[in-house]
């Protein structure tokens, strides 16, 4: 009798301790406690009530489950960590909603493509005259002779708000983004926002179109659905990159402008150091540049040397970038909802150097090896290419600012359709079946 009473008291104490526990991955906005039948509540928005109880929820069947309960058995639990970067969310529950109706839209058009002039004009007329929205466009887009000489487009053009890359900050003025072009247009739109990124709707008007799921034929109804908040989202993780370079040239800064006239918005100056930060959607590529020698770069993970890359270079990519340069270098293709960072060597002089996937949130550091014969070069989504010398370092980790890409159907269907349509994944002539006689 005393033993049963002791067990009862222990169970009550454990239940009370569990009910007071918060999930650190969910920013303590929800308690994870035992329900009346000992099952934990799911965070999935698509979860439906279980039979027999309205307080109990079942977990949805999907590619990735909701944020898990962080208690294990009656006594163990996950140590609360205030440095949590992200939590895994059920892709079916990732849907767009607006706190307030959107009023401003940024239209990004592929430069030097005459075939996009008519879709660009139709979209801008629809946004300004039908939806009465404030349209932001890049100044160099309006300098196109075909747009500047179009008198019919003049009244619409006067309503535009213009900006210049690297000079004007529009990060707090844009409600959502519409891209007209290919995958490079989406990468360019990502580079304009070094912090939080508005939702992006990408129309396939380029060459490949892996990241652009929308066709332009029915753009009016599709844009209306987005404005009304009726759309699925895929959160494409980005990389936060910090480049620290030794100051080898003396430059003076006056009013934020260097001697060469470049505005140093993302550049900090330390004693003997120059620090630059970037947000990268696809990949960071470190290569040997014009040198004929192998590149020799050391790769550190959370401060520990994991390997030295001897070859043409190394690619550090997001899941979104796994289908770009990394796929061409022999890496696996990762769904954008998977929280991971991929490390892929470029033509390594080793038979056993395979691409690897590491958890999102780790910090990678790349430096030239002390005995490297030549320098290396680095680029970020194919832009901002620069030389890396001895003493310089590149730090890479998962950014807390993903790119919310609006889906045509849902994150899983869109991704596999892109694999089939753009990369012709697993396309093969089917084998004939046996006849009855055989």
LINZIVEN-V835912 format. One record per residue. N is the residue number from 1. PHI is phi in degrees with one decimal (999 if undefined). PSI is psi in whole degrees, 0 to 359 (none if undefined). OMEGA is omega in whole degrees, 0 to 359 (NA if undefined). Layout:
BEGIN
N:PHI:PSI:OMEGA  N:PHI:PSI:OMEGA
END
This chain:
BEGIN
1:999:317:179  2:-67.9:324:180  3:-65.1:318:178  4:-63.8:321:178  5:-65.1:321:180  6:-65.2:318:178  7:-63.2:320:179  8:-62.2:317:178  9:-64.0:319:180  10:-63.7:317:180  11:-63.5:321:178  12:-65.0:319:180  13:-64.8:318:179  14:-64.6:319:180  15:-64.3:321:180  16:-68.0:323:179  17:-68.9:325:179  18:-69.5:322:182  19:-68.3:338:180  20:-90.5:359:184  21:-86.7:139:179  22:-112.1:148:177  23:-81.3:116:184  24:-68.8:332:180  25:-69.3:340:180  26:-101.7:19:178  27:59.9:32:176  28:58.5:27:180  29:-93.3:7:182  30:-155.6:138:178  31:-90.5:139:177  32:-106.7:100:181  33:-131.3:169:180  34:-76.9:135:175  35:-83.3:187:185  36:-64.1:339:180  37:-113.2:16:173  38:82.4:12:180  39:-108.3:146:183  40:-87.6:154:179  41:-78.9:144:179  42:-93.9:147:179  43:-87.5:355:185  44:-64.1:133:178  45:-73.2:340:182  46:-96.1:5:179  47:-72.5:144:181  48:-114.4:154:182  49:-63.0:141:178  50:-76.8:159:181  51:-68.1:137:174  52:93.8:351:181  53:-157.0:134:177  54:-88.3:347:181  55:-92.0:351:185  56:-106.0:135:182  57:-121.0:142:177  58:-98.4:153:180  59:-79.3:138:181  60:-73.3:155:175  61:-91.0:111:182  62:-152.1:177:181  63:-64.2:321:179  64:-130.7:132:180  65:-78.1:170:178  66:-68.3:178:178  67:-56.3:121:188  68:-75.7:159:172  69:-68.9:135:185  70:-103.0:30:170  71:-114.4:138:186  72:-127.1:103:183  73:76.3:192:185  74:-77.8:340:188  75:-121.6:333:188  76:-93.3:148:176  77:-153.0:165:179  78:-77.8:133:177  79:-63.9:127:181  80:-65.2:133:185  81:-127.6:113:180  82:-70.5:352:182  83:-95.7:20:179  84:-58.9:129:184  85:-91.1:316:184  86:-154.7:163:174  87:-130.1:150:182  88:-76.5:131:182  89:-121.0:148:177  90:-63.4:121:181  91:-58.0:330:181  92:-67.0:340:182  93:-94.7:359:182  94:-85.9:96:181  95:-130.7:151:183  96:-79.9:137:171  97:-143.7:157:182  98:-116.0:133:171  99:-70.0:324:175  100:-138.0:154:180  101:-59.1:135:180  102:-68.3:141:181  103:-119.9:335:183  104:-122.1:141:181  105:-136.2:138:176  106:-100.0:123:179  107:-104.8:116:179  108:-105.0:120:180  109:-113.8:140:176  110:-63.0:130:183  111:-78.4:150:175  112:60.0:42:176  113:-134.1:104:185  114:-67.0:334:182  115:-68.9:345:181  116:-94.0:356:183  117:-64.7:314:182  118:-67.8:314:175  119:-59.6:324:179  120:-63.4:316:180  121:-66.5:317:180  122:-62.4:317:180  123:-65.1:316:182  124:-67.0:322:177  125:-63.5:318:180  126:-64.6:319:182  127:-70.2:319:185  128:-81.1:315:187  129:-89.6:322:182  130:-86.2:314:183  131:-98.1:354:177  132:54.3:48:181  133:-104.8:158:175  134:-87.8:121:185  135:-106.2:126:175  136:-103.4:132:176  137:-135.6:158:178  138:-75.1:143:186  139:-61.1:323:183  140:-70.8:342:176  141:-68.6:319:181  142:-74.7:347:178  143:-82.9:358:176  144:-62.0:130:182  145:-57.3:327:181  146:-67.4:329:178  147:-83.7:320:182  148:-65.4:329:183  149:-92.6:0:181  150:-87.1:107:182  151:-70.1:328:180  152:-67.5:334:181  153:-88.7:354:183  154:-59.0:311:180  155:-61.2:326:178  156:-71.9:321:182  157:-64.1:330:180  158:-68.4:339:180  159:-84.8:352:185  160:-73.6:151:166  161:-105.1:128:184  162:-108.5:159:178  163:-148.5:166:177  164:-124.7:135:180  165:-63.0:140:179  166:70.0:2:179  167:-120.5:318:184  168:-109.0:133:178  169:-96.9:115:181  170:-116.8:14:188  171:-62.5:329:182  172:-100.4:13:184  173:-117.4:356:186  174:-108.7:130:178  175:-88.3:318:173  176:-155.4:169:189  177:-122.9:141:172  178:-122.2:126:181  179:-108.6:133:175  180:-116.7:108:182  181:154.0:215:180  182:-110.5:202:182  183:-65.4:327:179  184:-63.0:329:178  185:-66.7:321:177  186:-67.8:321:177  187:-63.5:321:178  188:-66.1:319:178  189:-61.5:322:178  190:-63.3:322:182  191:-68.5:341:180  192:-75.4:345:184  193:-121.9:102:180  194:-84.4:354:175  195:-119.2:228:181  196:-65.3:137:183  197:-108.4:131:175  198:-68.3:162:177  199:-58.4:143:184  200:-117.5:128:175  201:-113.2:115:188  202:-112.5:123:177  203:-96.6:138:183  204:-80.8:96:177  205:-132.6:25:181  206:-117.9:209:184  207:-92.1:308:184  208:-92.6:296:175  209:80.0:31:179  210:-68.7:326:183  211:-101.1:5:184  212:-119.6:92:188  213:-83.4:348:187  214:-94.3:140:170  215:-94.8:152:189  216:-87.3:352:186  217:-59.3:316:183  218:-111.8:49:187  219:-67.3:330:183  220:-62.0:309:182  221:-67.8:325:181  222:-69.7:318:177  223:-65.8:322:178  224:-62.1:319:178  225:-61.7:320:179  226:-66.1:316:180  227:-62.0:325:178  228:-79.0:352:178  229:84.1:23:182  230:-107.7:80:182  231:-161.0:151:175  232:-87.6:156:182  233:-126.2:147:166  234:-122.0:126:181  235:-89.3:106:180  236:-88.4:113:182  237:-67.1:149:177  238:-118.3:166:178  239:-103.9:134:172  240:-95.0:118:186  241:-116.4:134:179  242:-125.6:116:180  243:-105.5:123:178  244:-112.6:120:183  245:-122.3:144:175  246:-68.5:137:180  247:-78.4:104:182  248:-102.0:349:177  249:-127.0:139:180  250:-83.4:120:177  251:-129.1:143:177  252:-107.9:141:181  253:-112.5:126:177  254:-128.3:121:180  255:56.3:36:176  256:78.4:8:182  257:-122.0:131:180  258:-80.8:177:182  259:-64.5:331:180  260:-83.2:1:176  261:88.9:4:181  262:-88.0:131:178  263:-73.5:129:185  264:-97.4:65:182  265:-73.8:320:182  266:-104.5:22:183  267:-120.4:129:175  268:-111.2:148:180  269:-112.7:127:171  270:-119.3:176:179  271:-68.6:110:180  272:73.2:9:183  273:-131.0:150:172  274:-128.7:123:186  275:-116.5:128:178  276:-126.8:143:181  277:-125.7:142:182  278:-139.2:153:170  279:-110.7:123:190  280:-119.9:131:181  281:-92.6:319:183  282:-94.3:289:187  283:-160.4:159:168  284:-107.1:124:183  285:-114.2:123:174  286:-111.8:120:183  287:-134.2:177:184  288:-83.7:355:177  289:65.7:217:183  290:-78.5:356:184  291:-70.8:148:178  292:-88.2:352:180  293:-84.9:159:172  294:-63.9:146:172  295:-80.6:144:177  296:-128.3:100:180  297:-126.1:141:178  298:-92.0:136:179  299:-114.7:121:179  300:-109.1:144:175  301:-125.5:115:183  302:51.9:41:175  303:87.8:356:181  304:-108.0:133:177  305:-69.5:120:180  306:-101.9:328:178  307:-169.9:166:172  308:-115.8:125:182  309:-86.5:118:174  310:-117.1:108:184  311:170.6:211:179  312:-82.6:343:178  313:152.0:198:182  314:-146.8:146:179  315:-115.1:127:172  316:-112.0:113:190  317:-127.8:159:171  318:-83.5:170:171  319:-57.4:325:176  320:-62.9:320:179  321:-78.6:354:180  322:-67.3:339:178  323:-95.5:9:181  324:-105.5:240:182  325:-60.1:322:182  326:-61.9:319:178  327:-63.3:322:178  328:-66.4:334:179  329:-90.8:6:174  330:98.4:14:182  331:-85.8:165:175  332:-76.3:162:178  333:-102.1:128:187  334:-115.3:136:177  335:-65.6:141:184  336:-62.6:343:178  337:-81.0:352:180  338:-81.0:122:180  339:-78.8:99:186  340:-157.4:165:171  341:-128.2:133:182  342:-106.9:137:177  343:-115.5:117:185  344:-126.8:122:176  345:-75.6:151:177  346:-105.4:113:180  347:46.0:60:181  348:-71.1:145:177  349:-86.7:58:182  350:-159.5:137:181  351:-80.6:345:186  352:-111.3:9:181  353:-88.5:94:180  354:-98.1:153:173  355:-61.4:145:180  356:-128.7:157:178  357:-117.4:127:180  358:-116.3:159:183  359:-64.7:146:173  360:-64.0:141:179  361:104.8:341:177  362:-71.4:159:179  363:-108.5:119:176  364:-98.7:145:178  365:-135.2:129:183  366:-119.8:129:180  367:-140.0:156:172  368:-65.8:139:175  369:-65.9:148:181  370:-58.0:330:182  371:-101.7:19:180  372:-66.3:138:182  373:-77.4:333:186  374:-139.2:170:177  375:-80.0:176:176  376:-124.8:168:178  377:-127.6:147:182  378:-131.5:144:175  379:-138.1:157:185  380:-125.0:108:187  381:54.6:36:179  382:77.6:10:183  383:-128.6:173:176  384:54.7:40:183  385:-65.6:135:183  386:-153.5:161:184  387:-88.5:143:177  388:-116.3:123:182  389:-111.4:178:177  390:-61.4:134:182  391:95.8:343:177  392:-83.3:158:180  393:-145.0:152:178  394:-125.1:115:179  395:-104.7:132:186  396:-132.7:133:173  397:-150.9:176:180  398:-75.1:131:178  399:-78.7:149:175  400:-87.1:6:179  401:-118.0:87:178  402:-74.9:169:175  403:-100.5:113:179  404:-81.1:105:182  405:-96.6:128:182  406:-77.1:131:184  407:-89.7:152:173  408:-76.8:316:175  409:-116.9:284:178  410:-155.1:167:186  411:-59.7:324:183  412:-77.8:312:182  413:-63.5:317:181  414:-61.5:319:184  415:-67.6:313:181  416:-68.8:328:176  417:-66.7:322:176  418:-65.6:321:177  419:-59.6:318:183  420:-74.1:316:186  421:-77.9:319:187  422:-93.3:320:182  423:-105.4:357:181  424:51.7:49:182  425:-65.0:128:177  426:56.8:41:175  427:-88.4:123:183  428:-156.2:147:174  429:-68.4:130:186  430:-72.0:147:179  431:-76.3:140:179  432:-71.5:144:178  433:-84.7:164:179  434:-77.0:143:173  435:-80.1:171:181  436:-63.9:320:182  437:-65.1:319:179  438:-64.7:none:NA
END
